[in-house]
Amino acid sequence: MNTINLHLVKTLNAMNLTTQILNKILFLDIETVSEKHHFQELNETFQKLWTKKAISIQKNLQISDIDEIAALYEAKAGIFAEYSKIVCISVAYLNAENKLRVKSFAGDDEKQLLKDFTQLLSQHFNDPERFFLCGHNIKEFDIPFICRRLIKHRMALPALLNVAGKKPWQTEFLIDTMDLWRFGDIKNYTSLELIAATLDIPTPKDDIDGSQVGRVYWEDHGLDRIVTYCQKDVVTVVRLIQHFMGIDGVSDEDIDWV
């Protein structure tokens, strides 16, 4: 383990991040939607597989409850990588002048946006011994989801995403703000929105929340609104990390929307 990673372990445990590490972090967030708008659009195999999934999610469902199974698909399929796709990956990093640069990879062509995102990782954040990925609940959602979709498209995993089978001490380059907030408590999920409100961290304004992403994509064709929402979460994660460090969060004037 090199000096930076050893320092990261110690400082995260003590909630004492340093600027040296802060400027080596790529912050990220993803937004996902179901691959098909409606359950009925799935082929027969995936309809059967989703029916099994739906019954495992909602125990009182029966195979004959087609309407309820279809409704659950529209409500929940977007969070399962086998039934959904990524429509936006937003990233941010603080440069040497502590100006925040925010960029999004978005569109209907998931393979292309994944190609563009992994190219960024490979060219600029390619060494787990030097760089870090940070997000809210990225260990349980964002990172596994991205990896599964990369494998779906027969695409190679960049070094910072190649985490399958690794032990916690082998993935110290993943910084999860939900883990930091837990302080060892593993009972509950705490949303980024709630933590930000608790700590009085300002969040950029937008007009949707996570539960509306699928509807906005399929019914309103509002990808631009989804991108805005995704970027909001990335900026909030940056400010949350800065709050943990005891320094002022980046101001709106210091954000460069690429």
C-alpha positions as CSV (number, residue, x, y, z in Angstrom):
1,M,0.0,0.0,0.0
2,N,1.5,3.3,-1.0
3,T,1.8,6.5,1.2
4,I,-1.3,8.2,-0.2
5,N,-3.6,5.2,0.3
6,L,-2.3,4.5,3.8
7,H,-3.0,8.1,4.6
8,L,-6.5,7.8,3.1
9,V,-7.4,4.9,5.4
10,K,-6.2,6.8,8.5
11,T,-7.8,10.1,7.6
12,L,-11.2,8.7,6.6
13,N,-11.4,6.8,9.8
14,A,-10.7,10.0,11.7
15,M,-13.0,12.0,9.4
16,N,-9.9,14.2,8.6
17,L,-9.6,14.3,4.8
18,T,-6.8,16.3,3.3
19,T,-6.5,18.6,0.3
20,Q,-3.9,16.3,-1.1
21,I,-6.5,13.6,-1.4
22,L,-9.4,15.9,-2.3
23,N,-7.7,17.0,-5.6
24,K,-7.2,13.3,-6.6
25,I,-10.9,12.4,-6.4
26,L,-13.3,12.0,-9.2
27,F,-16.8,12.5,-7.9
28,L,-19.7,10.7,-9.7
29,D,-23.3,9.9,-9.8
30,I,-25.5,8.0,-12.3
31,E,-29.1,8.0,-13.3
32,T,-30.8,4.9,-14.6
33,V,-34.1,4.0,-16.2
34,S,-35.8,0.7,-17.3
35,E,-34.6,-0.6,-20.7
36,K,-38.3,-0.8,-21.9
37,H,-41.0,1.7,-20.9
38,H,-43.6,-0.9,-20.2
39,F,-43.6,-4.5,-18.9
40,Q,-45.5,-5.6,-21.9
41,E,-42.6,-4.5,-24.2
42,L,-40.3,-7.1,-22.7
43,N,-39.8,-10.4,-24.5
44,E,-41.3,-13.5,-23.0
45,T,-38.2,-14.6,-21.2
46,F,-37.7,-11.2,-19.5
47,Q,-41.4,-11.0,-18.6
48,K,-41.1,-14.4,-16.8
49,L,-37.9,-13.3,-15.1
50,W,-39.4,-10.0,-14.0
51,T,-42.4,-11.8,-12.7
52,K,-40.1,-13.8,-10.4
53,K,-38.3,-10.7,-9.4
54,A,-41.5,-8.9,-8.6
55,I,-42.8,-11.7,-6.4
56,S,-39.5,-11.6,-4.5
57,I,-39.9,-7.9,-4.0
58,Q,-43.5,-7.9,-3.0
59,K,-44.3,-11.1,-1.3
60,N,-48.1,-10.9,-1.6
61,L,-48.0,-10.9,-5.4
62,Q,-49.2,-13.9,-7.4
63,I,-48.1,-14.9,-11.0
64,S,-51.7,-14.0,-12.0
65,D,-51.4,-10.4,-10.8
66,I,-50.2,-9.1,-14.1
67,D,-51.3,-5.5,-13.6
68,E,-49.5,-5.2,-10.3
69,I,-46.4,-6.9,-11.7
70,A,-46.4,-4.5,-14.7
71,A,-46.8,-1.5,-12.3
72,L,-43.9,-2.7,-10.2
73,Y,-41.8,-2.9,-13.3
74,E,-42.4,0.8,-14.1
75,A,-41.7,1.7,-10.5
76,K,-38.7,-0.5,-9.7
77,A,-37.0,-1.9,-12.8
78,G,-34.8,1.1,-13.2
79,I,-32.7,0.2,-10.1
80,F,-31.8,-3.3,-11.4
81,A,-29.0,-3.5,-13.9
82,E,-30.4,-6.6,-15.6
83,Y,-33.6,-4.7,-16.5
84,S,-32.4,-1.1,-17.0
85,K,-29.8,1.1,-18.5
86,I,-27.7,4.2,-17.6
87,V,-28.9,7.4,-19.2
88,C,-26.5,9.8,-17.4
89,I,-23.2,9.7,-15.6
90,S,-22.1,13.0,-14.1
91,V,-18.6,13.6,-12.8
92,A,-16.8,16.4,-11.1
93,Y,-13.3,17.1,-9.9
94,L,-11.6,20.0,-8.1
95,N,-8.6,21.4,-9.9
96,A,-5.5,22.9,-8.3
97,E,-7.3,26.3,-7.9
98,N,-10.2,24.5,-6.1
99,K,-12.5,25.3,-9.0
100,L,-15.1,22.5,-9.6
101,R,-15.4,21.2,-13.1
102,V,-18.6,19.2,-13.8
103,K,-19.2,17.1,-16.9
104,S,-22.0,14.7,-17.9
105,F,-22.1,11.8,-20.2
106,A,-25.7,11.3,-21.2
107,G,-28.0,10.0,-24.0
108,D,-30.1,7.2,-25.2
109,D,-27.1,5.3,-26.5
110,E,-25.8,3.7,-23.3
111,K,-22.8,2.0,-24.9
112,Q,-21.5,5.3,-26.3
113,L,-21.9,7.2,-23.0
114,L,-20.1,4.3,-21.2
115,K,-17.3,4.4,-23.8
116,D,-16.9,8.2,-23.2
117,F,-16.9,7.8,-19.5
118,T,-14.4,4.9,-19.4
119,Q,-12.2,6.8,-21.8
120,L,-12.0,9.6,-19.2
121,L,-11.1,7.1,-16.5
122,S,-8.5,5.4,-18.6
123,Q,-6.8,8.7,-19.7
124,H,-7.0,10.7,-16.5
125,F,-7.9,8.5,-13.5
126,N,-6.3,5.2,-14.4
127,D,-4.3,4.3,-11.3
128,P,-6.0,3.1,-8.1
129,E,-2.8,3.8,-6.2
130,R,-3.1,7.6,-7.0
131,F,-6.8,8.4,-7.7
132,F,-10.1,7.8,-6.0
133,L,-13.8,7.6,-6.9
134,C,-16.4,9.2,-4.6
135,G,-20.2,9.2,-4.5
136,H,-23.2,8.5,-2.3
137,N,-23.9,4.8,-2.0
138,I,-21.5,4.1,-4.9
139,K,-20.3,0.8,-3.4
140,E,-23.8,-0.8,-3.4
141,F,-25.3,0.9,-6.4
142,D,-23.3,3.2,-8.9
143,I,-20.1,1.1,-9.2
144,P,-21.8,-2.4,-9.4
145,F,-24.3,-0.9,-11.9
146,I,-21.7,0.6,-14.2
147,C,-19.7,-2.6,-14.1
148,R,-22.6,-4.8,-15.0
149,R,-23.6,-2.6,-17.9
150,L,-20.0,-2.6,-19.1
151,I,-20.0,-6.4,-19.1
152,K,-23.4,-6.4,-20.8
153,H,-21.8,-4.4,-23.7
154,R,-18.6,-6.5,-23.7
155,M,-16.6,-3.5,-22.6
156,A,-13.4,-3.6,-20.6
157,L,-13.4,-2.4,-16.9
158,P,-11.1,0.5,-16.2
159,A,-8.7,0.0,-13.3
160,L,-10.8,2.0,-10.8
161,L,-13.9,-0.1,-11.7
162,N,-12.2,-3.5,-11.6
163,V,-13.4,-4.4,-8.1
164,A,-15.1,-7.8,-8.4
165,G,-14.0,-10.2,-5.7
166,K,-11.8,-7.7,-4.0
167,K,-11.7,-7.2,-0.2
168,P,-12.5,-3.9,1.4
169,W,-8.9,-3.1,2.0
170,Q,-8.2,-3.6,-1.7
171,T,-10.8,-1.0,-2.7
172,E,-9.6,1.9,-0.6
173,F,-9.9,4.1,-3.7
174,L,-13.7,4.0,-3.4
175,I,-15.0,6.7,-1.0
176,D,-18.7,6.3,-0.2
177,T,-20.3,9.3,1.6
178,M,-23.0,7.0,3.0
179,D,-20.4,4.9,4.7
180,L,-18.8,8.0,6.2
181,W,-22.1,9.1,7.6
182,R,-22.9,5.7,9.0
183,F,-20.0,5.8,11.5
184,G,-20.3,2.0,11.7
185,D,-24.1,1.9,11.8
186,I,-25.3,-0.5,9.1
187,K,-29.0,-0.6,9.9
188,N,-30.3,2.2,7.6
189,Y,-29.9,3.8,4.3
190,T,-29.6,7.6,4.6
191,S,-30.3,9.6,1.4
192,L,-27.9,12.3,0.2
193,E,-30.8,14.8,0.3
194,L,-31.4,14.1,4.0
195,I,-27.7,14.4,5.0
196,A,-27.3,17.6,3.0
197,A,-30.4,19.1,4.7
198,T,-29.2,18.0,8.2
199,L,-25.8,19.6,7.6
200,D,-27.3,22.8,6.0
201,I,-25.4,22.1,2.8
202,P,-26.8,24.1,-0.1
203,T,-27.9,22.0,-3.1
204,P,-28.4,23.3,-6.7
205,K,-32.1,23.7,-7.6
206,D,-33.8,21.3,-9.9
207,D,-37.4,20.3,-10.6
208,I,-37.4,16.5,-10.1
209,D,-36.4,13.8,-7.6
210,G,-35.1,10.3,-8.0
211,S,-38.5,8.7,-8.1
212,Q,-39.5,10.7,-11.2
213,V,-36.5,10.0,-13.4
214,G,-38.1,7.1,-15.3
215,R,-41.3,9.1,-16.0
216,V,-39.4,12.2,-17.1
217,Y,-37.3,10.0,-19.4
218,W,-40.0,7.9,-21.0
219,E,-43.0,10.2,-20.9
220,D,-41.6,13.8,-20.9
221,H,-38.4,13.0,-23.0
222,G,-36.7,15.3,-20.5
223,L,-33.1,14.0,-20.6
224,D,-31.8,17.5,-20.0
225,R,-33.7,17.7,-16.7
226,I,-32.3,14.3,-15.7
227,V,-28.8,15.6,-16.4
228,T,-29.4,18.7,-14.2
229,Y,-30.6,16.4,-11.4
230,C,-27.6,14.1,-11.7
231,Q,-25.2,17.1,-11.7
232,K,-26.9,18.4,-8.6
233,D,-26.1,15.2,-6.7
234,V,-22.5,15.3,-7.7
235,V,-22.0,18.9,-6.5
236,T,-23.8,18.0,-3.3
237,V,-21.4,15.1,-2.7
238,V,-18.4,17.4,-3.2
239,R,-19.8,19.8,-0.7
240,L,-20.5,17.0,1.8
241,I,-16.9,15.8,1.6
242,Q,-15.7,19.4,2.1
243,H,-18.0,19.7,5.1
244,F,-16.4,16.5,6.6
245,M,-13.1,18.2,6.1
246,G,-14.2,21.3,8.0
247,I,-13.8,23.6,5.0
248,D,-16.2,25.8,3.1
249,G,-18.1,24.1,0.3
250,V,-17.5,25.1,-3.3
251,S,-19.6,28.2,-4.2
252,D,-21.9,28.3,-7.2
253,E,-19.5,30.9,-8.8
254,D,-16.6,28.4,-8.6
255,I,-18.4,25.7,-10.6
256,D,-17.5,25.2,-14.3
257,W,-20.3,23.3,-16.1
258,V,-18.4,21.7,-18.9
